[in-house]
Amino acid sequence: MPFKLVIGEKGKSWKVELDSEALVGKSLGDKVQGKDIKAELEGYELEIVGGSDLAGFPMSKDTPGLGLKSSLLTKGWGMKDAYPGIRRKKTLRGKIISAAISQINLKVIKSGSKKLAEVFPEQNQPKVKAPKPVAAPAA
């Protein structure tokens, strides 16, 4: 199953599908060379910052291993309504990338010679609005 990679750079994101298993076994926070992902990303250095599995469970840097684990969270990451004293049990995926991961989030640490807009020209284009349909005159 291919990985969906989301590469973030200064407020813009670029999507890539990776069929190889070059990232399996890597952990959150590891650095990856761009040429390992795609040949056009020569010179780029990327950091793995997050991801999620097939069921949508997020990866956590505090969860060891590659399986699922229920963690008791008090506040911060993964808590939307953190009232004082509230703790909530959340299921999280471990920090090591396995075949169960579907999306991997990457952050650009060092840019290469080509800009990402040149590598992925079909992405992040301004949206073209379709013309409104004209109503037929009533007879």
N, CA, C and O atoms as CSV, one atom per row, in Angstrom:
chain,resi,resn,atom,element,x,y,z
A,1,MET,N,N,0.838,-1.177,0.000
A,1,MET,CA,C,0.000,0.000,0.000
A,1,MET,C,C,0.886,1.244,0.000
A,1,MET,O,O,1.817,1.335,0.801
A,2,PRO,N,N,0.616,2.188,-0.872
A,2,PRO,CA,C,1.465,3.386,-0.934
A,2,PRO,C,C,1.215,4.316,0.254
A,2,PRO,O,O,0.112,4.380,0.797
A,3,PHE,N,N,2.267,5.030,0.638
A,3,PHE,CA,C,2.169,6.042,1.674
A,3,PHE,C,C,1.748,7.354,1.025
A,3,PHE,O,O,2.171,7.663,-0.089
A,4,LYS,N,N,0.917,8.124,1.717
A,4,LYS,CA,C,0.581,9.473,1.280
A,4,LYS,C,C,1.472,10.409,2.084
A,4,LYS,O,O,1.352,10.493,3.306
A,5,LEU,N,N,2.351,11.100,1.406
A,5,LEU,CA,C,3.267,12.024,2.070
A,5,LEU,C,C,2.754,13.442,1.904
A,5,LEU,O,O,2.345,13.845,0.815
A,6,VAL,N,N,2.781,14.195,2.998
A,6,VAL,CA,C,2.415,15.608,2.973
A,6,VAL,C,C,3.655,16.369,3.401
A,6,VAL,O,O,4.092,16.269,4.547
A,7,ILE,N,N,4.225,17.139,2.463
A,7,ILE,CA,C,5.452,17.894,2.715
A,7,ILE,C,C,5.063,19.343,2.967
A,7,ILE,O,O,4.482,19.993,2.098
A,8,GLY,N,N,5.380,19.848,4.150
A,8,GLY,CA,C,5.036,21.217,4.517
A,8,GLY,C,C,6.237,22.136,4.437
A,8,GLY,O,O,7.328,21.804,4.900
A,9,GLU,N,N,6.013,23.318,3.831
A,9,GLU,CA,C,7.070,24.316,3.727
A,9,GLU,C,C,6.455,25.708,3.796
A,9,GLU,O,O,5.783,26.140,2.860
A,10,LYS,N,N,6.681,26.399,4.887
A,10,LYS,CA,C,6.266,27.797,5.067
A,10,LYS,C,C,4.798,28.042,4.710
A,10,LYS,O,O,4.492,28.920,3.903
A,11,GLY,N,N,3.909,27.282,5.301
A,11,GLY,CA,C,2.486,27.505,5.101
A,11,GLY,C,C,1.873,26.824,3.893
A,11,GLY,O,O,0.653,26.862,3.732
A,12,LYS,N,N,2.661,26.212,3.050
A,12,LYS,CA,C,2.131,25.473,1.901
A,12,LYS,C,C,2.422,23.997,2.092
A,12,LYS,O,O,3.409,23.623,2.726
A,13,SER,N,N,1.562,23.166,1.542
A,13,SER,CA,C,1.790,21.729,1.636
A,13,SER,C,C,1.722,21.112,0.244
A,13,SER,O,O,0.994,21.574,-0.634
A,14,TRP,N,N,2.506,20.053,0.078
A,14,TRP,CA,C,2.612,19.365,-1.194
A,14,TRP,C,C,2.369,17.888,-0.933
A,14,TRP,O,O,2.895,17.328,0.029
A,15,LYS,N,N,1.576,17.258,-1.787
A,15,LYS,CA,C,1.206,15.860,-1.585
A,15,LYS,C,C,1.922,14.965,-2.588
A,15,LYS,O,O,2.008,15.276,-3.776
A,16,VAL,N,N,2.437,13.838,-2.075
A,16,VAL,CA,C,3.162,12.878,-2.902
A,16,VAL,C,C,2.724,11.490,-2.475
A,16,VAL,O,O,2.462,11.259,-1.294
A,17,GLU,N,N,2.643,10.567,-3.415
A,17,GLU,CA,C,2.411,9.167,-3.072
A,17,GLU,C,C,3.715,8.420,-3.264
A,17,GLU,O,O,4.378,8.560,-4.292
A,18,LEU,N,N,4.083,7.621,-2.264
A,18,LEU,CA,C,5.334,6.877,-2.271
A,18,LEU,C,C,5.012,5.394,-2.249
A,18,LEU,O,O,4.408,4.903,-1.296
A,19,ASP,N,N,5.416,4.670,-3.303
A,19,ASP,CA,C,5.145,3.240,-3.376
A,19,ASP,C,C,6.215,2.404,-2.686
A,19,ASP,O,O,5.937,1.285,-2.255
A,20,SER,N,N,7.424,2.922,-2.575
A,20,SER,CA,C,8.493,2.144,-1.944
A,20,SER,C,C,8.354,2.198,-0.426
A,20,SER,O,O,7.647,3.044,0.120
A,21,GLU,N,N,9.035,1.287,0.231
A,21,GLU,CA,C,8.986,1.226,1.687
A,21,GLU,C,C,10.281,1.777,2.285
A,21,GLU,O,O,10.831,1.204,3.226
A,22,ALA,N,N,10.759,2.884,1.737
A,22,ALA,CA,C,12.007,3.480,2.201
A,22,ALA,C,C,11.867,4.083,3.596
A,22,ALA,O,O,12.863,4.220,4.306
A,23,LEU,N,N,10.654,4.444,4.001
A,23,LEU,CA,C,10.454,5.078,5.295
A,23,LEU,C,C,10.053,4.103,6.400
A,23,LEU,O,O,9.966,4.499,7.562
A,24,VAL,N,N,9.808,2.842,6.063
A,24,VAL,CA,C,9.420,1.860,7.083
A,24,VAL,C,C,10.586,1.648,8.040
A,24,VAL,O,O,11.722,1.431,7.620
A,25,GLY,N,N,10.284,1.716,9.331
A,25,GLY,CA,C,11.308,1.563,10.354
A,25,GLY,C,C,11.838,2.886,10.877
A,25,GLY,O,O,12.505,2.911,11.911
A,26,LYS,N,N,11.559,3.979,10.192
A,26,LYS,CA,C,11.981,5.301,10.658
A,26,LYS,C,C,11.033,5.749,11.773
A,26,LYS,O,O,9.928,5.224,11.911
A,27,SER,N,N,11.475,6.709,12.551
A,27,SER,CA,C,10.729,7.167,13.702
A,27,SER,C,C,10.385,8.647,13.546
A,27,SER,O,O,10.968,9.344,12.715
A,28,LEU,N,N,9.432,9.121,14.355
A,28,LEU,CA,C,9.115,10.546,14.365
A,28,LEU,C,C,10.342,11.319,14.815
A,28,LEU,O,O,10.999,10.929,15.780
A,29,GLY,N,N,10.656,12.394,14.139
A,29,GLY,CA,C,11.825,13.198,14.452
A,29,GLY,C,C,13.050,12.841,13.627
A,29,GLY,O,O,14.035,13.579,13.647
A,30,ASP,N,N,13.015,11.712,12.890
A,30,ASP,CA,C,14.151,11.327,12.048
A,30,ASP,C,C,14.236,12.226,10.826
A,30,ASP,O,O,13.222,12.738,10.350
A,31,LYS,N,N,15.432,12.413,10.328
A,31,LYS,CA,C,15.675,13.196,9.115
A,31,LYS,C,C,15.737,12.240,7.923
A,31,LYS,O,O,16.264,11.133,8.033
A,32,VAL,N,N,15.197,12.672,6.791
A,32,VAL,CA,C,15.145,11.877,5.565
A,32,VAL,C,C,15.684,12.727,4.427
A,32,VAL,O,O,15.392,13.921,4.358
A,33,GLN,N,N,16.460,12.135,3.539
A,33,GLN,CA,C,16.940,12.835,2.353
A,33,GLN,C,C,15.832,12.838,1.294
A,33,GLN,O,O,15.123,11.844,1.133
A,34,GLY,N,N,15.688,13.941,0.584
A,34,GLY,CA,C,14.651,14.074,-0.423
A,34,GLY,C,C,14.797,13.101,-1.574
A,34,GLY,O,O,13.798,12.667,-2.147
A,35,LYS,N,N,16.036,12.749,-1.925
A,35,LYS,CA,C,16.248,11.828,-3.051
A,35,LYS,C,C,15.745,10.424,-2.736
A,35,LYS,O,O,15.505,9.646,-3.660
A,36,ASP,N,N,15.575,10.068,-1.440
A,36,ASP,CA,C,15.006,8.772,-1.069
A,36,ASP,C,C,13.518,8.695,-1.392
A,36,ASP,O,O,12.968,7.611,-1.583
A,37,ILE,N,N,12.874,9.863,-1.450
A,37,ILE,CA,C,11.438,9.916,-1.727
A,37,ILE,C,C,11.183,10.058,-3.218
A,37,ILE,O,O,10.413,9.294,-3.800
A,38,LYS,N,N,11.830,11.035,-3.830
A,38,LYS,CA,C,11.643,11.306,-5.255
A,38,LYS,C,C,12.935,11.890,-5.796
A,38,LYS,O,O,13.583,12.687,-5.118
A,39,ALA,N,N,13.314,11.513,-6.988
A,39,ALA,CA,C,14.595,11.938,-7.558
A,39,ALA,C,C,14.668,13.458,-7.722
A,39,ALA,O,O,15.747,14.039,-7.602
A,40,GLU,N,N,13.531,14.108,-7.995
A,40,GLU,CA,C,13.527,15.561,-8.185
A,40,GLU,C,C,13.784,16.328,-6.891
A,40,GLU,O,O,14.080,17.522,-6.936
A,41,LEU,N,N,13.678,15.667,-5.739
A,41,LEU,CA,C,13.888,16.328,-4.450
A,41,LEU,C,C,15.343,16.239,-4.002
A,41,LEU,O,O,15.627,16.244,-2.804
A,42,GLU,N,N,16.255,16.160,-4.951
A,42,GLU,CA,C,17.693,16.105,-4.656
A,42,GLU,C,C,18.117,17.363,-3.900
A,42,GLU,O,O,17.819,18.478,-4.330
A,43,GLY,N,N,18.804,17.188,-2.790
A,43,GLY,CA,C,19.277,18.302,-1.992
A,43,GLY,C,C,18.355,18.682,-0.847
A,43,GLY,O,O,18.760,19.433,0.041
A,44,TYR,N,N,17.130,18.186,-0.846
A,44,TYR,CA,C,16.202,18.485,0.232
A,44,TYR,C,C,16.483,17.588,1.426
A,44,TYR,O,O,16.845,16.422,1.273
A,45,GLU,N,N,16.311,18.152,2.619
A,45,GLU,CA,C,16.363,17.375,3.848
A,45,GLU,C,C,15.028,17.578,4.556
A,45,GLU,O,O,14.612,18.712,4.795
A,46,LEU,N,N,14.356,16.475,4.891
A,46,LEU,CA,C,13.022,16.519,5.466
A,46,LEU,C,C,13.026,15.858,6.837
A,46,LEU,O,O,13.819,14.952,7.095
A,47,GLU,N,N,12.139,16.313,7.712
A,47,GLU,CA,C,11.990,15.722,9.034
A,47,GLU,C,C,10.592,15.129,9.151
A,47,GLU,O,O,9.616,15.752,8.734
A,48,ILE,N,N,10.489,13.929,9.716
A,48,ILE,CA,C,9.201,13.281,9.937
A,48,ILE,C,C,8.595,13.896,11.197
A,48,ILE,O,O,9.169,13.784,12.280
A,49,VAL,N,N,7.433,14.547,11.057
A,49,VAL,CA,C,6.822,15.233,12.188
A,49,VAL,C,C,5.508,14.608,12.638
A,49,VAL,O,O,5.018,14.946,13.716
A,50,GLY,N,N,4.920,13.711,11.854
A,50,GLY,CA,C,3.658,13.106,12.263
A,50,GLY,C,C,3.125,12.162,11.223
A,50,GLY,O,O,3.791,11.855,10.234
A,51,GLY,N,N,1.911,11.705,11.459
A,51,GLY,CA,C,1.263,10.800,10.538
A,51,GLY,C,C,0.057,10.154,11.179
A,51,GLY,O,O,-0.253,10.407,12.343
A,52,SER,N,N,-0.625,9.314,10.411
A,52,SER,CA,C,-1.768,8.577,10.926
A,52,SER,C,C,-1.871,7.243,10.206
A,52,SER,O,O,-1.312,7.060,9.124
A,53,ASP,N,N,-2.604,6.300,10.830
A,53,ASP,CA,C,-2.718,4.975,10.239
A,53,ASP,C,C,-3.986,4.876,9.393
A,53,ASP,O,O,-4.670,5.872,9.159
A,54,LEU,N,N,-4.285,3.666,8.941
A,54,LEU,CA,C,-5.415,3.460,8.041
A,54,LEU,C,C,-6.754,3.816,8.680
A,54,LEU,O,O,-7.680,4.246,7.992
A,55,ALA,N,N,-6.856,3.634,10.002
A,55,ALA,CA,C,-8.105,3.932,10.708
A,55,ALA,C,C,-8.179,5.370,11.191
A,55,ALA,O,O,-9.207,5.779,11.731
A,56,GLY,N,N,-7.117,6.150,11.010
A,56,GLY,CA,C,-7.114,7.545,11.405
A,56,GLY,C,C,-6.494,7.823,12.757
A,56,GLY,O,O,-6.520,8.964,13.217
A,57,PHE,N,N,-5.932,6.805,13.415
A,57,PHE,CA,C,-5.287,7.044,14.699
A,57,PHE,C,C,-3.964,7.772,14.474
A,57,PHE,O,O,-3.162,7.343,13.645
A,58,PRO,N,N,-3.723,8.865,15.197
A,58,PRO,CA,C,-2.501,9.641,14.970
A,58,PRO,C,C,-1.283,8.995,15.597
A,58,PRO,O,O,-1.389,8.255,16.575
A,59,MET,N,N,-0.122,9.285,15.022
A,59,MET,CA,C,1.141,8.837,15.603
A,59,MET,C,C,1.504,9.793,16.732
A,59,MET,O,O,1.218,10.989,16.668
A,60,SER,N,N,2.144,9.244,17.772
A,60,SER,CA,C,2.551,10.059,18.910
A,60,SER,C,C,4.021,9.823,19.189
A,60,SER,O,O,4.478,8.681,19.215
A,61,LYS,N,N,4.768,10.907,19.398
A,61,LYS,CA,C,6.191,10.775,19.676
A,61,LYS,C,C,6.451,10.219,21.065
A,61,LYS,O,O,7.555,9.753,21.346
A,62,ASP,N,N,5.451,10.260,21.938
A,62,ASP,CA,C,5.607,9.740,23.295
A,62,ASP,C,C,5.231,8.263,23.410
A,62,ASP,O,O,5.449,7.661,24.461
A,63,THR,N,N,4.672,7.667,22.357
A,63,THR,CA,C,4.253,6.270,22.388
A,63,THR,C,C,5.326,5.421,21.715
A,63,THR,O,O,5.551,5.566,20.513
A,64,PRO,N,N,5.994,4.541,22.454
A,64,PRO,CA,C,7.056,3.728,21.851
A,64,PRO,C,C,6.481,2.608,20.979
A,64,PRO,O,O,5.326,2.213,21.138
A,65,GLY,N,N,7.297,2.111,20.064
A,65,GLY,CA,C,6.903,0.979,19.229
A,65,GLY,C,C,6.114,1.391,18.014
A,65,GLY,O,O,6.119,2.554,17.612
A,66,LEU,N,N,5.418,0.399,17.419
A,66,LEU,CA,C,4.657,0.678,16.215
A,66,LEU,C,C,3.206,0.264,16.318
A,66,LEU,O,O,2.471,0.383,15.338
A,67,GLY,N,N,2.766,-0.215,17.465
A,67,GLY,CA,C,1.381,-0.638,17.636
A,67,GLY,C,C,0.501,0.449,18.209
A,67,GLY,O,O,0.935,1.582,18.416
A,68,LEU,N,N,-0.775,0.075,18.466
A,68,LEU,CA,C,-1.724,0.983,19.074
A,68,LEU,C,C,-1.617,0.896,20.591
A,68,LEU,O,O,-1.337,-0.167,21.145
A,69,LYS,N,N,-1.842,2.017,21.248
A,69,LYS,CA,C,-1.807,2.054,22.700
A,69,LYS,C,C,-2.798,3.100,23.182
A,69,LYS,O,O,-2.898,4.180,22.600
A,70,SER,N,N,-3.531,2.783,24.246
A,70,SER,CA,C,-4.431,3.762,24.843
A,70,SER,C,C,-3.658,4.551,25.881
A,70,SER,O,O,-3.050,3.974,26.782
A,71,SER,N,N,-3.680,5.857,25.757
A,71,SER,CA,C,-2.956,6.724,26.673
A,71,SER,C,C,-3.930,7.651,27.373
A,71,SER,O,O,-4.942,8.057,26.802
A,72,LEU,N,N,-3.617,7.977,28.601
A,72,LEU,CA,C,-4.424,8.900,29.374
A,72,LEU,C,C,-3.823,10.293,29.213
A,72,LEU,O,O,-2.730,10.566,29.709
A,73,LEU,N,N,-4.549,11.177,28.512
A,73,LEU,CA,C,-4.059,12.520,28.230
A,73,LEU,C,C,-4.750,13.519,29.146
A,73,LEU,O,O,-5.944,13.400,29.423
A,74,THR,N,N,-3.992,14.500,29.611
A,74,THR,CA,C,-4.572,15.515,30.477
A,74,THR,C,C,-4.825,16.815,29.726
A,74,THR,O,O,-5.928,17.357,29.798
A,75,LYS,N,N,-3.842,17.321,29.017
A,75,LYS,CA,C,-4.028,18.547,28.250
A,75,LYS,C,C,-3.007,18.572,27.131
A,75,LYS,O,O,-2.074,17.770,27.103
A,76,GLY,N,N,-3.195,19.499,26.212
A,76,GLY,CA,C,-2.248,19.638,25.120
A,76,GLY,C,C,-2.673,18.868,23.898
A,76,GLY,O,O,-3.842,18.888,23.512
A,77,TRP,N,N,-1.713,18.179,23.280
A,77,TRP,CA,C,-1.914,17.507,22.003
A,77,TRP,C,C,-3.013,16.450,22.104
A,77,TRP,O,O,-2.960,15.593,22.986
A,78,GLY,N,N,-3.994,16.495,21.225
A,78,GLY,CA,C,-5.058,15.503,21.180
A,78,GLY,C,C,-6.244,15.811,22.070
A,78,GLY,O,O,-7.199,15.035,22.107
A,79,MET,N,N,-6.210,16.914,22.784
A,79,MET,CA,C,-7.308,17.275,23.678
A,79,MET,C,C,-7.952,18.566,23.179
A,79,MET,O,O,-7.316,19.620,23.167
A,80,LYS,N,N,-9.216,18.477,22.769
A,80,LYS,CA,C,-9.906,19.658,22.273
A,80,LYS,C,C,-10.537,20.453,23.410
A,80,LYS,O,O,-10.472,21.683,23.421
A,81,ASP,N,N,-11.144,19.761,24.358
A,81,ASP,CA,C,-11.846,20.444,25.439
A,81,ASP,C,C,-11.162,20.120,26.772
A,81,ASP,O,O,-11.636,19.279,27.536
A,82,ALA,N,N,-10.064,20.788,27.032
A,82,ALA,CA,C,-9.263,20.505,28.226
A,82,ALA,C,C,-9.700,21.398,29.374
A,82,ALA,O,O,-9.146,22.476,29.590
A,83,TYR,N,N,-10.704,20.928,30.106
A,83,TYR,CA,C,-11.115,21.625,31.317
A,83,TYR,C,C,-10.136,21.267,32.423
A,83,TYR,O,O,-9.491,20.221,32.349
A,84,PRO,N,N,-10.007,22.094,33.436
A,84,PRO,CA,C,-9.076,21.778,34.525
A,84,PRO,C,C,-9.428,20.450,35.196
A,84,PRO,O,O,-10.565,20.240,35.617
A,85,GLY,N,N,-8.444,19.565,35.291
A,85,GLY,CA,C,-8.644,18.283,35.958
A,85,GLY,C,C,-9.193,17.179,35.079
A,85,GLY,O,O,-9.272,16.034,35.524
A,86,ILE,N,N,-9.572,17.477,33.852
A,86,ILE,CA,C,-10.143,16.466,32.956
A,86,ILE,C,C,-9.019,15.630,32.362
A,86,ILE,O,O,-8.008,16.159,31.900
A,87,ARG,N,N,-9.215,14.312,32.384
A,87,ARG,CA,C,-8.290,13.407,31.698
A,87,ARG,C,C,-9.116,12.548,30.750
A,87,ARG,O,O,-10.233,12.148,31.079
A,88,ARG,N,N,-8.570,12.270,29.586
A,88,ARG,CA,C,-9.309,11.500,28.592
A,88,ARG,C,C,-8.406,10.427,28.014
A,88,ARG,O,O,-7.222,10.654,27.763
A,89,LYS,N,N,-8.983,9.256,27.808
A,89,LYS,CA,C,-8.240,8.145,27.233
A,89,LYS,C,C,-8.342,8.225,25.715
A,89,LYS,O,O,-9.440,8.276,25.161
A,90,LYS,N,N,-7.196,8.237,25.048
A,90,LYS,CA,C,-7.141,8.309,23.588
A,90,LYS,C,C,-6.296,7.162,23.067
A,90,LYS,O,O,-5.316,6.772,23.701
A,91,THR,N,N,-6.667,6.622,21.921
A,91,THR,CA,C,-5.877,5.589,21.271
A,91,THR,C,C,-4.901,6.255,20.323
A,91,THR,O,O,-5.288,7.063,19.479
A,92,LEU,N,N,-3.630,5.909,20.469
A,92,LEU,CA,C,-2.570,6.513,19.672
A,92,LEU,C,C,-1.733,5.424,19.023
A,92,LEU,O,O,-1.648,4.307,19.534
A,93,ARG,N,N,-1.120,5.753,17.901
A,93,ARG,CA,C,-0.206,4.856,17.193
A,93,ARG,C,C,1.209,5.178,17.661
A,93,ARG,O,O,1.508,6.323,18.000
A,94,GLY,N,N,2.077,4.172,17.680
A,94,GLY,CA,C,3.461,4.360,18.096
A,94,GLY,C,C,4.229,5.260,17.144
A,94,GLY,O,O,3.731,5.627,16.079
A,95,LYS,N,N,5.452,5.614,17.539
A,95,LYS,CA,C,6.226,6.594,16.781
A,95,LYS,C,C,7.032,6.000,15.632
A,95,LYS,O,O,7.671,6.750,14.895
A,96,ILE,N,N,7.025,4.682,15.453
A,96,ILE,CA,C,7.788,4.039,14.377
A,96,ILE,C,C,6.859,3.763,13.196
A,96,ILE,O,O,5.749,3.262,13.378
A,97,ILE,N,N,7.309,4.086,11.998
A,97,ILE,CA,C,6.507,3.904,10.788
A,97,ILE,C,C,6.478,2.429,10.417
A,97,ILE,O,O,7.519,1.777,10.339
A,98,SER,N,N,5.269,1.907,10.187
A,98,SER,CA,C,5.089,0.513,9.776
A,98,SER,C,C,4.191,0.483,8.542
A,98,SER,O,O,3.840,1.530,7.998
A,99,ALA,N,N,3.822,-0.711,8.106
A,99,ALA,CA,C,2.964,-0.854,6.928
A,99,ALA,C,C,1.536,-0.396,7.211
A,99,ALA,O,O,0.773,-0.167,6.273
A,100,ALA,N,N,1.156,-0.255,8.488
A,100,ALA,CA,C,-0.195,0.179,8.838
A,100,ALA,C,C,-0.377,1.683,8.701
A,100,ALA,O,O,-1.510,2.164,8.737
A,101,ILE,N,N,0.685,2.423,8.547
A,101,ILE,CA,C,0.608,3.882,8.419
A,101,ILE,C,C,0.161,4.227,7.001
A,101,ILE,O,O,0.649,3.646,6.032
A,102,SER,N,N,-0.772,5.179,6.884
A,102,SER,CA,C,-1.229,5.579,5.552
A,102,SER,C,C,-0.732,6.969,5.169
A,102,SER,O,O,-0.441,7.215,3.999
A,103,GLN,N,N,-0.631,7.890,6.142
A,103,GLN,CA,C,-0.183,9.244,5.843
A,103,GLN,C,C,1.007,9.597,6.720
A,103,GLN,O,O,1.019,9.313,7.918
A,104,ILE,N,N,2.007,10.219,6.108
A,104,ILE,CA,C,3.201,10.664,6.821
A,104,ILE,C,C,3.381,12.155,6.555
A,104,ILE,O,O,3.376,12.594,5.405
A,105,ASN,N,N,3.540,12.923,7.621
A,105,ASN,CA,C,3.738,14.366,7.504
A,105,ASN,C,C,5.227,14.677,7.615
A,105,ASN,O,O,5.901,14.212,8.534
A,106,LEU,N,N,5.730,15.466,6.674
A,106,LEU,CA,C,7.146,15.830,6.629
A,106,LEU,C,C,7.289,17.347,6.636
A,106,LEU,O,O,6.429,18.066,6.128
A,107,LYS,N,N,8.387,17.823,7.218
A,107,LYS,CA,C,8.680,19.249,7.262
A,107,LYS,C,C,10.017,19.475,6.572
A,107,LYS,O,O,10.959,18.712,6.787
A,108,VAL,N,N,10.114,20.511,5.746
A,108,VAL,CA,C,11.348,20.831,5.040
A,108,VAL,C,C,12.331,21.468,6.019
A,108,VAL,O,O,12.033,22.488,6.641
A,109,ILE,N,N,13.508,20.850,6.146
A,109,ILE,CA,C,14.576,21.390,6.986
A,109,ILE,C,C,15.549,22.189,6.120
A,109,ILE,O,O,15.939,23.303,6.470
A,110,LYS,N,N,15.934,21.603,4.982
A,110,LYS,CA,C,16.888,22.241,4.071
A,110,LYS,C,C,16.349,22.124,2.653
A,110,LYS,O,O,15.967,21.033,2.227
A,111,SER,N,N,16.313,23.217,1.923
A,111,SER,CA,C,15.786,23.218,0.560
A,111,SER,C,C,16.860,22.811,-0.432
A,111,SER,O,O,18.055,22.981,-0.192
A,112,GLY,N,N,16.404,22.270,-1.551
A,112,GLY,CA,C,17.302,21.880,-2.627
A,112,GLY,C,C,17.404,22.966,-3.671
A,112,GLY,O,O,17.001,24.106,-3.439
A,113,SER,N,N,17.947,22.608,-4.830
A,113,SER,CA,C,18.147,23.597,-5.894
A,113,SER,C,C,16.834,23.991,-6.569
A,113,SER,O,O,16.657,25.151,-6.941
A,114,LYS,N,N,15.913,23.040,-6.733
A,114,LYS,CA,C,14.619,23.345,-7.347
A,114,LYS,C,C,13.600,23.653,-6.265
A,114,LYS,O,O,13.616,23.039,-5.199
A,115,LYS,N,N,12.720,24.594,-6.534
A,115,LYS,CA,C,11.642,24.902,-5.601
A,115,LYS,C,C,10.576,23.809,-5.693
A,115,LYS,O,O,10.448,23.137,-6.716
A,116,LEU,N,N,9.818,23.644,-4.614
A,116,LEU,CA,C,8.770,22.626,-4.612
A,116,LEU,C,C,7.670,22.949,-5.622
A,116,LEU,O,O,7.021,22.037,-6.136
A,117,ALA,N,N,7.453,24.224,-5.912
A,117,ALA,CA,C,6.462,24.601,-6.923
A,117,ALA,C,C,6.884,24.113,-8.310
A,117,ALA,O,O,6.026,23.834,-9.148
A,118,GLU,N,N,8.185,24.007,-8.563
A,118,GLU,CA,C,8.671,23.494,-9.842
A,118,GLU,C,C,8.612,21.973,-9.879
A,118,GLU,O,O,8.383,21.386,-10.937
A,119,VAL,N,N,8.819,21.329,-8.726
A,119,VAL,CA,C,8.781,19.866,-8.669
A,119,VAL,C,C,7.344,19.368,-8.810
A,119,VAL,O,O,7.098,18.358,-9.469
A,120,PHE,N,N,6.391,20.079,-8.189
A,120,PHE,CA,C,4.975,19.704,-8.241
A,120,PHE,C,C,4.169,20.826,-8.884
A,120,PHE,O,O,3.453,21.536,-8.178
A,121,PRO,N,N,4.260,21.009,-10.205
A,121,PRO,CA,C,3.592,22.161,-10.829
A,121,PRO,C,C,2.066,22.060,-10.829
A,121,PRO,O,O,1.387,23.082,-10.927
A,122,GLU,N,N,1.516,20.854,-10.721
A,122,GLU,CA,C,0.068,20.685,-10.790
A,122,GLU,C,C,-0.623,21.000,-9.466
A,122,GLU,O,O,-1.849,21.094,-9.421
A,123,GLN,N,N,0.141,21.163,-8.392
A,123,GLN,CA,C,-0.450,21.412,-7.079
A,123,GLN,C,C,-0.381,22.886,-6.716
A,123,GLN,O,O,0.449,23.634,-7.234
A,124,ASN,N,N,-1.279,23.292,-5.808
A,124,ASN,CA,C,-1.354,24.649,-5.268
A,124,ASN,C,C,-1.512,25.715,-6.354
A,124,ASN,O,O,-0.922,26.792,-6.264
A,125,GLN,N,N,-2.298,25.415,-7.361
A,125,GLN,CA,C,-2.632,26.398,-8.384
A,125,GLN,C,C,-3.857,27.182,-7.926
A,125,GLN,O,O,-4.673,26.638,-7.182
A,126,PRO,N,N,-4.016,28.419,-8.335
A,126,PRO,CA,C,-5.233,29.150,-7.966
A,126,PRO,C,C,-6.457,28.467,-8.553
A,126,PRO,O,O,-6.446,27.982,-9.684
A,127,LYS,N,N,-7.506,28.442,-7.753
A,127,LYS,CA,C,-8.728,27.771,-8.199
A,127,LYS,C,C,-9.440,28.626,-9.238
A,127,LYS,O,O,-9.546,29.844,-9.091
A,128,VAL,N,N,-9.926,27.972,-10.290
A,128,VAL,CA,C,-10.661,28.648,-11.352
A,128,VAL,C,C,-12.134,28.411,-11.090
A,128,VAL,O,O,-12.586,27.269,-10.997
A,129,LYS,N,N,-12.873,29.493,-10.974
A,129,LYS,CA,C,-14.302,29.366,-10.715
A,129,LYS,C,C,-15.019,29.032,-12.010
A,129,LYS,O,O,-14.753,29.612,-13.063
A,130,ALA,N,N,-15.934,28.083,-11.903
A,130,ALA,CA,C,-16.735,27.703,-13.067
A,130,ALA,C,C,-17.797,28.777,-13.300
A,130,ALA,O,O,-18.319,29.354,-12.346
A,131,PRO,N,N,-18.113,29.041,-14.557
A,131,PRO,CA,C,-19.152,30.047,-14.824
A,131,PRO,C,C,-20.511,29.548,-14.339
A,131,PRO,O,O,-20.807,28.353,-14.374
A,132,LYS,N,N,-21.335,30.510,-13.881
A,132,LYS,CA,C,-22.657,30.151,-13.407
A,132,LYS,C,C,-23.528,29.762,-14.582
A,132,LYS,O,O,-23.456,30.379,-15.645
A,133,PRO,N,N,-24.363,28.728,-14.396
A,133,PRO,CA,C,-25.247,28.347,-15.509
A,133,PRO,C,C,-26.306,29.418,-15.763
A,133,PRO,O,O,-26.835,30.024,-14.830
A,134,VAL,N,N,-26.597,29.634,-17.017
A,134,VAL,CA,C,-27.576,30.636,-17.416
A,134,VAL,C,C,-28.925,29.959,-17.506
A,134,VAL,O,O,-29.064,28.926,-18.160
A,135,ALA,N,N,-29.918,30.533,-16.854
A,135,ALA,CA,C,-31.265,29.958,-16.855
A,135,ALA,C,C,-31.918,30.193,-18.224
A,135,ALA,O,O,-31.766,31.256,-18.826
A,136,ALA,N,N,-32.627,29.203,-18.687
A,136,ALA,CA,C,-33.323,29.324,-19.964
A,136,ALA,C,C,-34.532,30.252,-19.791
A,136,ALA,O,O,-35.212,30.212,-18.766
A,137,PRO,N,N,-34.792,31.086,-20.806
A,137,PRO,CA,C,-35.931,32.003,-20.689
A,137,PRO,C,C,-37.261,31.220,-20.675
A,137,PRO,O,O,-37.423,30.223,-21.379
A,138,ALA,N,N,-38.180,31.695,-19.871
A,138,ALA,CA,C,-39.500,31.053,-19.788
A,138,ALA,C,C,-40.317,31.408,-21.022
A,138,ALA,O,O,-40.283,32.538,-21.510
A,139,ALA,N,N,-41.036,30.435,-21.503
A,139,ALA,CA,C,-41.818,30.672,-22.718
A,139,ALA,C,C,-43.235,31.017,-22.411
A,139,ALA,O,O,-44.027,31.246,-23.326
